[in-house]
């Protein structure tokens, strides 16, 4: 119930900004899943239990469960490009699977909520600002409406990092990016050792890579801090300018919610520009709960390229720990606000008519499963967590209907065509403190 409540907020926010919902299949070809980024160890391979000699063993025909929603979305865009209007805006809330060692914050099966904006051949830079603003708006609603912690989004630009590394004479920057991405987990000294021992960088090169990763600011000051490191490169300047525009625009719209953080790299190498990671303020040990970035060639064929920018929210990672600890729950475990009692089985149609009238006005209800004594029907409602019990007037007595709040004991006459529960009882709410 808590997850459904959160999903409704996300869907409402995404749709307010024109994002349309889609679903993609759970199973993709391994060729599609592994063509970008070093992710082969995360993928669950799928095979038929009754496979025989007619099943192909060619690598391109092997299947796996999708590990994120971006790679399947790229395939979706390529297959449906002729029917889409670009820029195409979609949101997707689905299960994904990864070969993780199960622990708090990491799961083999979990739910993600993604938004992406994809263009044909080109995609304007202002979408690098729009995507994080939409996700931040959704997260702000979770903060104000449900008491979730506030968030801080950390942002970098891959062109900035790659240009810096190339300016140092590093010809293969992808390996550096993947190791710098471990900065928060293992610390600057360990990153320095990885750069020198695994990649063969000199101490001077590694020193400046680590120094770059240590730069963070919420204003323009990061630009001078980078230039003070004494590295010159055209791609670096392009990245600095792009990052400055994103940080300035987002903080103008939602002050204090974004910071330039030059250690953000994102491990998947389909990202080509702006990259985002988002932390819960006061719960930084959880790591990033929302991340993404710009990709210029994830979706491409021989004729066309479809660049995009997207950001993903890890719903399970956000919710599972606090729900399992009992910190967050629902006011009730069922959607029903009313249990309509049944006087006798012969009069069940009367109760069904009351329920239909209530449902027609958006009041969730259910009819009692048995025409037990009222006390037993009330106990059934209590066990289900339903706050109100409706007693239809008996046919033979021409009595008025009555509704009882079983929490307070208050009981009043009521008309199914007009009565409404208090607003707080209409739908299950979220209770507790994150």
N, C-alpha and C positions, 0 to 999 in steps of 0.2 A: 504493500500500500504506500509506503514511503517512496519507493522508487517510482511508482506510477505518478505520485504527486509531483516529484521532481521532473519527470519526463514531460508532464503537462506544461510545466513552466518553461522548459526548454523549447518544446514544440511551439508554444504561443509566441515566444520571443523570436525564434527563427522565422516563423511564418509572418510575423509583423514586418520583417525585413525582406520578404519576398522569396525566401528559400522554400523549395518544394521537396516533399519527402520522396525518397526512393528506397528500395531494398535491393541488394544483390545476393547472388547465391553464396552459400557457405563454402562450397567446394570450387576451387580454381585449379587450373593446370599449374604444375610446378614451374613450367617455363615462364608463365606470367608472374607467379609469386616471387621468383628468384632473379628476375632479370635486372633488378636495381637494388643495390645495397647488399651488405653482407648479413643476410638474415636466414640463411639456409638452416642453421641449427635451431631456429625458433619454430619451424614449420612442422605441423603434424601431417604425415603422409597418410593418404587414404587409399585403401585397396579393397577389392571384393574378397570376401571370405571364400567364395566358391570360384575363385579365378581359375581358368583353365588355359589350355594352349592357345585359345583364340584371343585371349587378352594380350594386348600389345605391351611389350616391356620397353618400348622406346621412351627415352627421357622426356620428350616433349608431350607424351601422352599421360605421364604420371600426374596424379592428383594430390592436392593438399588442402587443408582447412585454412581459410584466410586468417592472417595474423594481424591485419589492420583493415580499415575500410577504404584507405586511399588507393592501394593497388587495384582492388576490384573496381573501384570507381573509375580509374583510368581505363580499364578494359570496357566498362559500361559506356564511357564517352566515345571510345573508338567505334564500338558496335552500333551506337545510336546517333552518331554525329549528324547524319542526314536529317534527323527528326528534331534536333535540339535547336533552340534559339540561344545564341551566345551574346554576352556572357551568360552561361548557364549556372544557376544557383541551386544547390541542393543541400538538404540535411539528411542524415542517415543515423538511425539509432538501432544498433544490432549487436549480436554476440560476435566475439572474435576469440581465436584460440592461439595460444603460444606454448612452446615447450619449456615452461618455467619450472623451477623448483618451488612448489607452493609455499607461501609465507604471507604474512600480513603485507598488503600493498602489491603483491604479485600473485597472479592467478593463472591457471591453465585455461580457464574459460571465464570471460567477463564481458560486460557491456560497454560499448563506446558510443558517444554521440558526436558526430562530425558535421561540420559545415565546410563547404568548398565553393569557390567561384572559379569557373574555368572559361577561358576565352578561346577563340579560334585564331591561331597564328600570333596574336598579341593579347596582352591583358594589362590594362592601365595600372600604374603604380599605386593609385589611390585605393585599390582593393587591398593592398598590404596594410592599410589603416582600417579599412572597413571590417575585415574579418575579425581581428582582435577586439574591435569595439562591440561587435555583435555578441561575441562570447563573453566579454566583460559585462555587458548588459544582462545577460542571462545569469551570470554568477552573482551579480549585484542583487538581482531579484531573489536568489537563494539566500543571500545574506540578510536582506531586509524583511523578507516574508517568512523565512524558515529558521533564521538564526544561525546560518552557516557562517564560518569565519570570513572576513574580508580576504581578498586575494591581491597578490602583486605579480604582474606579468613581467618576466625577464625576456629581453629581446636582443638579438644580434643579427648580423648579416653575413652570410657565407662568403660573399664577395670581399668583404672587409678582411675576414680571416684568411681566405685563400690568397688575396692580394698581398697581405702582410707576409705570409709564408714564402710566396714566390719572390718577394722583395728581399728576403733573407737568402735566396738562392736554393730554396727547397723545391725540387721539380715535381714531387708527388705529394701534394698537400692533403690528399684524402686520408692518408695514414695518420698525419698529425691531427686532423680534425677528430678522428675516431678516438684518439688517446686523450686529447684535450676534453672531449665529452665526458671523461671519467673524473674530471677535476673535483667536483663536489663529493664524489664517493671515496676517492683515494688521497686527495690533497695535492698541493703543488709539487712537493718534493718527489712523490711517487710518479707524477706525470713527467717530471724532468727525467727521472730514471728510465721511464718507458721510451721517451724520445731519443735518449742517447744510446741506450742498450739495444732496443728493438729496431729503431729506424736509423741509427748511426749518425744522428745529428751531433754537431759539436756542442760543447758546453755553452758557448756564446749564443749559438742559435737557440738551443733549448731554453737558456735564460730569458731570451726575449719572447719566445713563445709563451712561457709561463707568466712573464710580466704582462703580456697582452691579455691573457686570460684573467688576470687579477683586476682589470679595470672595470669599474661599474659606476654609473651615475645616472641621475634622473634629468639631467640638463645637458647643455652643449659641452660641458667640460671634458667629456670622454674624448672629444676630437683632439684637443691639445695634448691630453695624456698619451694618446696613440702617437702623435707626431713627435713627442719628446723621446720616443724610443728610437728615432732616427732611421726609419724604414720608408723608402719611397717606391711607389708602384701605382700605376694608373687604376688598376682594379681596386686597390686599397682605397683610393680617393673616391671612386664610385660607390663603394660600400659604405664609407663614412657618411657621404651625402645622403644616401638612401636611408640609412639608420637614423640619422638626425631628423629627417622628415617624418619618419614613423613615430619616433619618441615624442617629438614636438606636437604633432597632430593629436595623438592619443591623449597625452597629458593635458592638452588644451580642452579636450572633450570630457575626460574623466580624470581630474587632477589626482596625482599620487598613486595611480594604478599601474604604471609602467616604468621600468628602469632599463637603461642600456646595460647589458651584462655580457662582456666579451668572451666569457668562458662557455657560453651557450653555443653548442655546435650541432646537436642532433645527430645521432649515430647513422641514420639512413642516408645514403648519399644521393637520393633523388632530389634533395633540397638544393636550391641554387641561389637563393637570395635571403630575404628576411626569414628568421627562425624564432619561434616563441616557446617559452616554457613558463608555467604558472604555478606558484606556490600559495598555500594557505598561510596567511599571516598568523604566527604563533604555533604553526604545525609544520614547520619547514622540514622536519625529519621525514615526513611522508614523501618528500620529493615532488616532482611535477605531477599535477593532476590534470593539466590541460596543456597540450603542446601542438606544434605544427609549423607551417612555413610555406614559402614560395617554391614552386617547382616549375621549371620552364620546359621540360621535355619528358616528363613522366608518361604522358599520353601523347604518342606520336606514331605515325605510320610513314610510309614512303612518300606520301604526298602532303600531309598536313601535320602540324604540331599544335597541341592544345595546352598552353601554359595555364597554371592555376595557382591559387593560394588557398590553404585550408587550415583548420585548427580543430583539434579533437579533445573531447572531455572524457576522462576515464570515470564513468559512472560508478562502476563496482569499486574501483579504488577509492573513490570519494565517500561512498556510503557504507560499504561492508564493515569496516572496522568499528564505526560508531554504532551501527545497528547491532552487531554481535556483542558489543559491550553493554547494550541496553541504554546507551546515551540518547538514542533517537528512536522514536517509535510512532505509532499511529493511534489516533483517538479511538479507533475501532478497527477490527481486522476484516470487516466486510463492508461493502458499499451501502447496504440497506440501512435506511434511517427508521423504517417502520416495519414491524411484523403485524400483518393483518390476521387477527384471530379468526378461527372458524367455530361457529356456534354448533353446527351439526354437519355431518358429511352431506346431508340432503341440502344444506344451505351453503355449500362451498362456493356455488356460483355467485352468491351475494358477496362473499369475501373477494373473489376474483374480480368482480366489478369494481369494488372499492380500490383494489390494487391498480387496476387499469386506469382509473380516474387519477390516482396519485401519480402514476408514472407519466401520464399525459402532460403533467405539469412539472416534470423533471425531478420528482421525488422518488428516490430508489426505495423499493420495498419488496417484501416477499410474503407469501401466504403461508401460514402455519402448516406443517406437514401432516398434523393429525388434529382431529376435533377433541382434544383432551380437555380436562377441566382447565379453567382459565389459569389457575395457579401453575399448572405444568406448562402451559403455553407461555406464560410470563417467564418462567425459568428458562425455557428454550431461547427466548429472546435475550435474556441476560447472558446465557452462555455464549451466544453468538455475538454479543456486544452491541445489540440493536437497542437504541435508547427509547423508542416509542412502541407501544402496542395499541393497535386499533381494534375496537370492539364494535362490529356491525350491529345495528338494531335487529332484533329478532322479527321475523316475518309475522309471527302470530301475535306479537305484542305491539307492533307499530311503533317501537321505541326509536329514539334518536341514536345515531352513532356516537361513540365516545372514544377519546384517545387518552392514553395514560403515559406519562413520563415515568418510567419504572425506576429512575434514579431518585427522584424527589417524592414520588407517590402522587403527584398532582394529576387529576383526571377531569377532563372537561368535555362538554358536548362539542361535536365537530362535524363539518360537512366536507366530504372528500373532494368536492369541487372548489373549495375555498381555503381550507386549512393549510398552513405552512409550518414546518418546524422552524425553530430559531436558525438563523443563518449559519451559526457555528456547528449545527448538527446536520445540515443538509448533506454534506459530504465529509468523509473522514479527513481529519487534519493531522498535521505532524506535530508531535509533542516531544519535549526533551530539549537538551542543549548540546549542540555539536561540541 
